[in-house]
Amino acid sequence: MSNRSSRPVSIARAHWSHHWRFYAAIAVGLVVFAAYSPAISSVRVAAAGDAFFVTYLAASALLLWSTDTQSLKQRADIEDEGGFIVVLIALIVIGFCSAGIFSLLNQKQLPDAFDFALSIASAPLGWLTLHTIAAFHYANLYYFSPGGRGGRWVAPLEFPGKAEPGGVDFLYYSFVVGMTAQVSDVQVCTARMRAVTLAHGVVSFFFNTVLIAIAVNAVVASAS
């Protein structure tokens, strides 16, 4: 009976361990949304989005700063948000941020400089968050990938001069894919990692296209 009653608690703890940064960022974003009250509602949404992204990035930076390669190897599965969260963040950023910014830029009267900066900042902050989440996902795929032929483990990625990559290496790989849709000097060695890298590159292409469109509209709006 006690095992049954403790099972939901264990599931909840495991879920929190996986997504604590995500939920903490949501909580901060909701607080900012409730506390911030400009005249333009799209600015309020952008401010909440900025708070979410900054909180998540700060928590991730603190985690990477305090985690060495051995710790990352043991905790990569726990710290991975999962592929679903990666896609969800991409959709949220591309959808809400671009819609809010375009709505703001197309208004007859632009907000003051601070509110304008808050709205524009959501796009690059969302971009940074997306690729940071992807970096943790790559770490999980690397250290917890199934065995290859004959049950022999095959490293999904090969980093030059690195027997065991650390957090910075996965950030490097993720951001290179996000910026260039290429893998640079890192060799991809498994079909699953190629599939994930392909999906990441495609999402990044559309995201970067949105960023360029936002930048062009921002320049035009500022000039007028």
C-alpha positions in Angstrom: 0.0 0.0 0.0 2.8 2.4 0.9 4.5 1.6 -2.4 1.4 2.6 -4.3 0.9 5.8 -2.4 4.5 6.8 -2.9 4.5 6.2 -6.6 2.7 9.4 -7.6 5.2 11.3 -5.4 8.1 9.6 -7.1 6.7 10.4 -10.5 6.1 14.1 -9.5 9.7 14.3 -8.3 11.1 12.8 -11.5 9.0 15.2 -13.6 10.2 18.2 -11.5 13.8 17.1 -11.8 13.4 17.0 -15.6 11.6 20.3 -16.0 12.4 22.5 -13.0 14.1 25.2 -15.1 11.1 25.3 -17.4 8.6 25.6 -14.6 10.7 28.2 -12.7 10.9 30.3 -15.9 7.1 30.0 -16.4 6.5 31.2 -12.8 8.7 34.2 -13.3 7.1 35.0 -16.6 3.6 34.9 -15.1 4.7 37.2 -12.2 6.0 39.7 -14.7 2.9 39.4 -16.8 0.7 40.1 -13.8 2.9 43.0 -12.5 3.7 44.7 -15.8 0.9 46.9 -17.1 1.7 49.0 -20.1 -1.0 50.5 -22.3 -0.1 48.1 -25.1 -1.0 44.4 -24.3 1.6 43.0 -26.8 4.4 44.7 -24.8 3.1 43.0 -21.6 3.3 39.6 -23.4 6.8 40.4 -24.7 7.9 41.4 -21.2 6.6 38.1 -19.7 8.4 36.2 -22.6 11.6 38.0 -21.9 11.4 37.1 -18.2 10.8 33.5 -19.1 13.8 33.3 -21.5 16.2 35.2 -19.1 15.2 33.0 -16.2 15.7 29.8 -18.2 19.0 31.0 -19.6 20.3 32.1 -16.2 19.3 28.7 -14.6 21.0 26.8 -17.5 24.2 28.9 -17.2 24.4 28.3 -13.5 23.9 24.6 -14.0 26.6 24.4 -16.7 29.0 26.5 -14.5 28.6 24.1 -11.6 28.7 20.9 -13.6 31.8 19.2 -14.8 32.0 16.5 -17.5 31.5 13.6 -15.1 28.4 15.2 -13.5 27.0 16.0 -16.9 27.5 12.4 -17.9 25.5 11.3 -14.9 22.8 14.0 -15.1 22.3 14.5 -18.8 19.1 12.4 -18.8 17.7 14.4 -15.9 18.6 17.8 -17.3 17.1 17.1 -20.8 13.8 18.8 -21.3 13.0 16.3 -24.1 12.3 16.7 -27.8 8.7 17.8 -27.1 9.8 20.8 -25.1 12.3 21.8 -27.8 9.5 21.8 -30.4 7.1 23.5 -28.0 9.6 26.3 -27.2 10.2 26.8 -31.0 6.5 27.1 -31.7 5.9 29.5 -28.7 8.8 31.7 -29.7 8.0 31.8 -33.5 4.3 32.2 -32.9 3.8 34.5 -29.9 6.9 36.6 -30.2 6.7 37.2 -34.0 2.9 37.9 -33.8 3.4 40.3 -30.9 6.3 42.1 -32.4 4.6 42.5 -35.8 1.5 43.7 -34.1 3.5 46.3 -32.2 5.4 47.4 -35.3 2.3 47.8 -37.4 0.6 50.1 -34.9 0.2 53.8 -35.8 2.0 54.9 -32.7 5.1 53.0 -31.4 5.7 52.6 -27.7 8.5 54.3 -25.9 12.1 53.1 -26.4 12.1 50.8 -23.3 8.9 49.0 -24.3 10.1 48.8 -27.9 13.4 47.2 -26.8 11.5 44.7 -24.6 9.4 43.6 -27.6 12.4 43.3 -29.9 14.5 41.4 -27.3 12.1 38.5 -27.1 13.2 37.2 -30.5 17.0 36.9 -29.8 16.3 35.7 -26.2 14.0 33.0 -27.6 16.6 32.0 -30.1 19.2 31.6 -27.3 16.8 29.6 -25.2 15.9 27.3 -28.1 19.5 26.3 -28.8 20.4 26.0 -25.1 17.5 23.5 -24.7 18.7 21.7 -27.8 22.3 21.5 -26.3 21.0 19.6 -23.2 19.0 17.3 -25.5 22.1 16.5 -27.5 24.0 15.7 -24.2 21.2 13.3 -23.3 21.3 11.6 -26.7 25.0 11.3 -26.5 25.4 9.8 -23.0 22.2 7.7 -23.0 22.1 6.5 -26.6 21.4 2.7 -27.1 24.1 0.3 -28.1 25.0 0.0 -31.8 25.6 -3.2 -33.7 26.2 -6.2 -31.4 25.2 -4.1 -28.4 28.5 -2.1 -28.7 28.0 1.6 -27.7 28.9 4.0 -30.5 29.5 7.7 -29.7 26.7 9.6 -31.6 29.0 12.6 -32.0 32.8 12.8 -32.3 34.4 16.0 -31.1 38.0 16.6 -32.2 40.5 16.1 -29.4 37.7 15.2 -26.9 37.3 11.8 -25.4 34.3 12.9 -23.3 32.6 16.2 -24.3 31.3 18.6 -21.7 28.5 21.2 -21.6 30.4 23.8 -23.6 31.0 21.2 -26.4 27.2 20.5 -26.7 26.4 24.2 -26.6 29.0 24.7 -29.4 27.4 22.0 -31.5 23.9 23.2 -30.9 24.6 26.8 -31.7 26.6 26.0 -34.8 23.7 24.0 -36.1 21.3 26.8 -35.1 23.4 29.5 -36.9 24.6 27.7 -40.0 22.6 24.4 -40.3 26.0 22.7 -40.5 27.9 20.5 -38.1 31.3 22.2 -38.5 34.2 20.0 -37.2 32.0 17.6 -35.2 31.3 14.2 -36.8 27.8 12.8 -36.6 28.0 9.0 -36.2 24.5 7.6 -35.7 21.3 7.7 -37.6 19.3 9.0 -34.7 21.6 11.9 -34.1 21.5 12.8 -37.8 17.7 12.8 -37.6 17.7 15.1 -34.6 20.3 17.4 -36.1 18.3 17.6 -39.4 15.1 18.6 -37.5 17.1 21.1 -35.5 18.6 22.6 -38.6 15.1 22.9 -40.3 13.5 24.5 -37.3 16.5 26.9 -37.0 16.2 27.9 -40.7 12.6 29.0 -40.2 13.4 30.7 -36.9 16.3 32.6 -38.5 14.0 33.7 -41.3 11.5 35.1 -38.7 14.4 36.9 -37.0 15.5 38.6 -40.3 11.9 39.6 -41.0 11.6 41.1 -37.5 14.9 43.0 -37.9 13.9 44.5 -41.2 10.5 45.6 -39.8 12.1 47.1 -36.8 14.5 49.1 -38.9 11.7 50.3 -41.1 9.5 51.2 -38.1 12.3 53.1 -36.4 13.1 55.0 -39.6 9.5 56.1 -40.0 
